[in-house]
Amino acid sequence: MKGKLVTVFGGSGFIGRHLVQRLATAGARVRVAVRHPREAAHLQPLGDVGQITAVQAAVTHEPSVRAAVADADAVVNLVGILYEKGRATFDAVHRGGAATVAGAARDAGASALAHMSALGADAQSHSDYAASKAAGEAAVREAFPDAVIFRPSVVFGPQDGFFNLFASLARFTPVLPVFGCPSPKFRDGKLEIYGDGGVKFQPVYVGDVADAIMQGLRDRSCNGKTYELGGPAVYSFKQIMDMILRQTGRRRLLLPLPYIVASLEAGILQLFPNPLLTTDQVELLKTDNIVSGELPGLAELGIEATGAEVIIPAYLDRYRSGGRFGRFRRA
């Protein structure tokens, strides 16, 4: 990568900062394409003077995309949204934006394109998010057949929006949800509250995801392939909540939340400007977020998956009672 120019759309985000750091360390010149360049200021110390530059671009605005990829040797698209807001719809960003970036990368003569999709991308999904991710993959393949597509499960790391979210909620609420549990019932004379623990996830470390993208850009044998990225273990939603409480030393009631109840709550929450939950996300939670085993993954890229238990204690400790340096208490 030394001396090559790599344009990264969404480079100021969670995964982006880890990728930009790796690109800079590898000697690449990095052009970070973001809607508001000032939001990429925190990336400057990751490279030498002038090595990392921010430019204004939006994947829904073709002229800015073409300007951002001009003369680029490689292009990475990390842009994605979790809920729709105004003109930023799933179709506009995940399909239209993906098509625009891929087409611009092709026309600019870029030799490599890495596209971030999501585990569960499915054209037949009842979730608009998952369906739009699948449509984005199809658009990328049509415009840039050699593109490398990555489908990660929920990504964890110091700035993640999943483990941090529930650890933060645990500071203020006495109850945390467990999505996907059936209604409580008696079995063998005992009250079964959580069933099998709800929907399943295979959390993948953000550093492993960034390493996977780097390998995809370097290794031409990755061209045209789709990789499913999952961690070394599968957890139920309840197991994840238990892990968060254990690491933060808090005791909270875990409330089984059937999908019908979650949908009713999401119908209200999605009315807020930055909703914690939407009805489309509830639909997405009806399907386990784990690798299928039918596509290559981290192992095929030569990457050993990092377990959540290894990483999350290093950043969830700040949610303990008394803060990071507070006394650790087991949940």
C-alpha positions as semicolon CSV with decimal commas, in nm:
position;residue;x (nm);y (nm);z (nm)
1;M;0,000;0,000;0,000
2;K;0,301;0,227;0,031
3;G;0,254;0,544;-0,173
4;K;-0,091;0,447;-0,302
5;L;-0,388;0,679;-0,274
6;V;-0,689;0,524;-0,101
7;T;-1,023;0,703;-0,075
8;V;-1,231;0,595;0,224
9;F;-1,598;0,695;0,233
10;G;-1,720;0,709;0,593
11;G;-1,363;0,705;0,718
12;S;-1,440;0,920;1,023
13;G;-1,669;0,657;1,174
14;F;-1,620;0,364;1,409
15;I;-1,468;0,117;1,162
16;G;-1,317;0,396;0,954
17;R;-1,077;0,524;1,217
18;H;-0,926;0,177;1,261
19;L;-0,892;0,128;0,887
20;V;-0,742;0,473;0,830
21;Q;-0,481;0,407;1,097
22;R;-0,382;0,080;0,930
23;L;-0,366;0,240;0,587
24;A;-0,145;0,519;0,719
25;T;0,083;0,272;0,896
26;A;0,115;0,079;0,568
27;G;0,236;0,399;0,398
28;A;-0,075;0,478;0,195
29;R;-0,199;0,828;0,129
30;V;-0,552;0,842;0,266
31;R;-0,831;1,063;0,139
32;V;-1,120;1,053;0,386
33;A;-1,448;1,137;0,214
34;V;-1,708;1,265;0,462
35;R;-2,007;1,495;0,457
36;H;-1,844;1,732;0,705
37;P;-1,460;1,732;0,682
38;R;-1,421;1,883;1,028
39;E;-1,560;1,556;1,169
40;A;-1,246;1,381;1,043
41;A;-1,006;1,605;1,236
42;H;-0,942;1,331;1,493
43;L;-0,780;1,120;1,219
44;Q;-0,494;1,362;1,151
45;P;-0,262;1,232;1,430
46;L;-0,288;0,880;1,286
47;G;-0,048;0,963;1,003
48;D;0,237;1,188;0,902
49;V;0,180;1,551;0,808
50;G;-0,025;1,562;0,488
51;Q;-0,071;1,186;0,473
52;I;-0,439;1,193;0,572
53;T;-0,667;1,453;0,415
54;A;-1,041;1,504;0,450
55;V;-1,264;1,603;0,158
56;Q;-1,634;1,682;0,144
57;A;-1,844;1,416;-0,023
58;A;-2,180;1,245;0,019
59;V;-2,250;0,909;-0,141
60;T;-2,589;1,042;-0,252
61;H;-2,423;1,329;-0,444
62;E;-2,248;1,190;-0,752
63;P;-2,030;1,494;-0,842
64;S;-1,873;1,498;-0,494
65;V;-1,814;1,121;-0,509
66;R;-1,637;1,145;-0,844
67;A;-1,418;1,426;-0,716
68;A;-1,330;1,223;-0,406
69;V;-1,216;0,917;-0,604
70;A;-1,020;1,104;-0,870
71;D;-0,677;0,938;-0,920
72;A;-0,743;0,692;-0,636
73;D;-0,569;0,354;-0,654
74;A;-0,826;0,195;-0,423
75;V;-1,165;0,289;-0,281
76;V;-1,344;0,177;0,035
77;N;-1,711;0,239;0,109
78;L;-1,802;0,213;0,478
79;V;-2,113;0,431;0,467
80;G;-2,428;0,293;0,624
81;I;-2,725;0,405;0,832
82;L;-2,926;0,224;1,101
83;Y;-3,247;0,422;1,053
84;E;-3,393;0,652;0,790
85;K;-3,406;1,025;0,837
86;G;-3,527;1,273;0,579
87;R;-3,368;1,208;0,239
88;A;-3,120;0,964;0,397
89;T;-3,326;0,653;0,321
90;F;-3,198;0,296;0,314
91;D;-3,243;0,282;-0,061
92;A;-3,069;0,613;-0,123
93;V;-2,766;0,531;0,094
94;H;-2,726;0,154;0,081
95;R;-2,824;0,096;-0,281
96;G;-2,796;0,428;-0,461
97;G;-2,487;0,540;-0,271
98;A;-2,317;0,204;-0,319
99;A;-2,387;0,214;-0,694
100;T;-2,252;0,568;-0,721
101;V;-1,928;0,489;-0,537
102;A;-1,870;0,168;-0,734
103;G;-1,936;0,336;-1,067
104;A;-1,711;0,630;-0,983
105;A;-1,432;0,397;-0,866
106;R;-1,453;0,204;-1,193
107;D;-1,448;0,519;-1,406
108;A;-1,155;0,659;-1,206
109;G;-0,951;0,348;-1,284
110;A;-0,921;0,228;-0,925
111;S;-0,768;-0,118;-0,906
112;A;-0,956;-0,224;-0,592
113;L;-1,289;-0,157;-0,422
114;A;-1,392;-0,277;-0,075
115;H;-1,759;-0,247;0,012
116;M;-1,906;-0,279;0,361
117;S;-2,238;-0,461;0,370
118;A;-2,387;-0,646;0,668
119;L;-2,451;-1,000;0,785
120;G;-2,812;-1,079;0,707
121;A;-2,821;-0,885;0,380
122;D;-3,106;-1,050;0,192
123;A;-3,316;-0,927;-0,097
124;Q;-3,613;-1,124;0,039
125;S;-3,585;-0,989;0,394
126;H;-3,885;-0,819;0,555
127;S;-3,636;-0,567;0,698
128;D;-3,582;-0,267;0,472
129;Y;-3,229;-0,235;0,611
130;A;-3,131;-0,592;0,517
131;A;-3,303;-0,575;0,178
132;S;-3,130;-0,247;0,091
133;K;-2,793;-0,391;0,191
134;A;-2,851;-0,679;-0,052
135;A;-2,954;-0,433;-0,324
136;G;-2,633;-0,240;-0,257
137;E;-2,425;-0,555;-0,301
138;A;-2,595;-0,626;-0,634
139;A;-2,533;-0,269;-0,752
140;V;-2,166;-0,292;-0,655
141;R;-2,121;-0,623;-0,835
142;E;-2,279;-0,481;-1,151
143;A;-2,059;-0,171;-1,160
144;F;-1,735;-0,321;-1,021
145;P;-1,736;-0,703;-1,049
146;D;-1,397;-0,741;-0,875
147;A;-1,513;-0,557;-0,563
148;V;-1,455;-0,731;-0,230
149;I;-1,769;-0,729;-0,014
150;F;-1,766;-0,771;0,364
151;R;-2,063;-0,874;0,577
152;P;-1,983;-0,833;0,947
153;S;-2,198;-0,937;1,241
154;V;-2,236;-0,676;1,515
155;V;-1,896;-0,506;1,545
156;F;-1,749;-0,437;1,890
157;G;-1,466;-0,215;2,006
158;P;-1,402;0,099;2,215
159;Q;-1,633;0,325;2,015
160;D;-1,903;0,073;1,924
161;G;-2,271;0,154;1,934
162;F;-2,387;-0,181;2,073
163;F;-2,203;-0,284;2,390
164;N;-2,154;0,082;2,483
165;L;-2,524;0,153;2,434
166;F;-2,648;-0,114;2,673
167;A;-2,370;-0,051;2,924
168;S;-2,473;0,315;2,927
169;L;-2,843;0,229;2,964
170;A;-2,759;0,007;3,261
171;R;-2,643;0,315;3,450
172;F;-2,987;0,472;3,440
173;T;-3,248;0,199;3,408
174;P;-3,315;-0,096;3,641
175;V;-3,429;-0,310;3,345
176;L;-3,256;-0,425;3,026
177;P;-3,437;-0,602;2,740
178;V;-3,372;-0,949;2,602
179;F;-3,507;-0,951;2,248
180;G;-3,657;-1,256;2,087
181;C;-3,757;-1,453;2,394
182;P;-4,084;-1,648;2,378
183;S;-4,354;-1,581;2,633
184;P;-4,267;-1,735;2,974
185;K;-4,406;-2,085;3,023
186;F;-4,379;-2,383;3,254
187;R;-4,167;-2,676;3,138
188;D;-4,090;-2,982;3,348
189;G;-4,239;-2,810;3,650
190;K;-4,019;-2,501;3,615
191;L;-4,093;-2,154;3,484
192;E;-3,891;-2,099;3,170
193;I;-3,843;-1,725;3,132
194;Y;-3,579;-1,673;2,863
195;G;-3,615;-1,980;2,643
196;D;-3,290;-2,016;2,448
197;G;-3,185;-1,660;2,537
198;G;-3,330;-1,475;2,240
199;V;-3,174;-1,375;1,908
200;K;-2,814;-1,485;1,845
201;F;-2,512;-1,274;1,751
202;Q;-2,153;-1,350;1,655
203;P;-1,975;-1,025;1,756
204;V;-1,662;-0,943;1,557
205;Y;-1,380;-0,717;1,675
206;V;-1,341;-0,390;1,484
207;G;-0,965;-0,446;1,454
208;D;-1,031;-0,778;1,280
209;V;-1,275;-0,610;1,042
210;A;-1,017;-0,342;0,956
211;D;-0,753;-0,612;0,902
212;A;-0,993;-0,798;0,673
213;I;-1,044;-0,488;0,459
214;M;-0,669;-0,431;0,440
215;Q;-0,620;-0,789;0,321
216;G;-0,899;-0,747;0,068
217;L;-0,727;-0,442;-0,076
218;R;-0,384;-0,607;-0,089
219;D;-0,463;-0,957;-0,210
220;R;-0,594;-0,982;-0,566
221;S;-0,716;-1,337;-0,495
222;C;-0,992;-1,173;-0,288
223;N;-1,133;-0,998;-0,595
224;G;-1,500;-1,063;-0,656
225;K;-1,554;-1,247;-0,329
226;T;-1,795;-1,187;-0,042
227;Y;-1,673;-1,249;0,314
228;E;-1,886;-1,309;0,622
229;L;-1,711;-1,174;0,930
230;G;-1,797;-1,317;1,269
231;G;-1,612;-1,362;1,596
232;P;-1,503;-1,692;1,752
233;A;-1,822;-1,739;1,956
234;V;-2,199;-1,713;1,919
235;Y;-2,397;-1,547;2,201
236;S;-2,766;-1,518;2,271
237;F;-2,897;-1,171;2,350
238;K;-2,927;-1,272;2,715
239;Q;-2,566;-1,390;2,725
240;I;-2,456;-1,054;2,586
241;M;-2,657;-0,866;2,848
242;D;-2,508;-1,090;3,119
243;M;-2,160;-1,017;2,985
244;I;-2,220;-0,642;2,994
245;L;-2,353;-0,652;3,350
246;R;-2,065;-0,871;3,462
247;Q;-1,804;-0,637;3,316
248;T;-1,969;-0,324;3,456
249;G;-2,037;-0,480;3,797
250;R;-2,407;-0,395;3,787
251;R;-2,721;-0,588;3,878
252;R;-3,020;-0,528;3,656
253;L;-3,343;-0,712;3,577
254;L;-3,330;-0,875;3,235
255;L;-3,678;-0,853;3,085
256;P;-3,780;-1,104;2,815
257;L;-3,920;-0,899;2,529
258;P;-4,129;-1,086;2,270
259;Y;-4,118;-0,933;1,923
260;I;-4,476;-0,814;1,933
261;V;-4,404;-0,609;2,245
262;A;-4,076;-0,482;2,102
263;S;-4,257;-0,369;1,788
264;L;-4,509;-0,171;1,991
265;E;-4,231;0,003;2,184
266;A;-4,031;0,066;1,867
267;G;-4,335;0,226;1,705
268;I;-4,314;0,499;1,970
269;L;-3,935;0,524;1,994
270;Q;-3,889;0,569;1,620
271;L;-4,078;0,898;1,640
272;F;-3,777;1,054;1,817
273;P;-3,500;1,226;1,614
274;N;-3,237;0,964;1,706
275;P;-3,439;0,653;1,794
276;L;-3,298;0,381;2,016
277;L;-3,515;0,127;1,835
278;T;-3,728;0,117;1,519
279;T;-3,982;-0,131;1,389
280;D;-3,742;-0,218;1,105
281;Q;-3,470;-0,302;1,358
282;V;-3,714;-0,528;1,541
283;E;-3,778;-0,704;1,211
284;L;-3,403;-0,744;1,169
285;L;-3,376;-0,892;1,519
286;K;-3,605;-1,177;1,419
287;T;-3,314;-1,342;1,237
288;D;-2,996;-1,468;1,407
289;N;-2,696;-1,255;1,312
290;I;-2,441;-1,532;1,266
291;V;-2,224;-1,647;0,975
292;S;-2,374;-1,908;0,745
293;G;-2,054;-2,104;0,691
294;E;-2,125;-2,101;0,317
295;L;-1,894;-1,807;0,244
296;P;-1,529;-1,739;0,337
297;G;-1,455;-1,544;0,653
298;L;-1,172;-1,423;0,873
299;A;-0,991;-1,758;0,869
300;E;-0,969;-1,757;0,489
301;L;-0,813;-1,411;0,513
302;G;-0,550;-1,542;0,754
303;I;-0,698;-1,358;1,053
304;E;-0,755;-1,520;1,391
305;A;-1,083;-1,391;1,533
306;T;-1,060;-1,199;1,861
307;G;-1,305;-1,289;2,136
308;A;-1,530;-1,028;2,294
309;E;-1,418;-1,124;2,645
310;V;-1,064;-1,022;2,554
311;I;-1,152;-0,668;2,444
312;I;-1,464;-0,538;2,615
313;P;-1,320;-0,526;2,971
314;A;-1,080;-0,259;2,845
315;Y;-1,357;-0,016;2,753
316;L;-1,668;-0,112;2,947
317;D;-1,491;-0,049;3,278
318;R;-1,580;0,320;3,252
319;Y;-1,945;0,226;3,311
320;R;-1,880;0,079;3,654
321;S;-2,021;0,244;3,960
322;G;-1,764;0,507;4,050
323;G;-1,622;0,513;3,698
324;R;-1,316;0,347;3,544
325;F;-1,122;0,352;3,867
326;G;-1,415;0,250;4,082
327;R;-1,401;-0,075;4,271
328;F;-1,496;-0,374;4,058
329;R;-1,804;-0,560;4,177
330;R;-1,932;-0,872;4,012
331;A;-2,292;-0,860;3,892
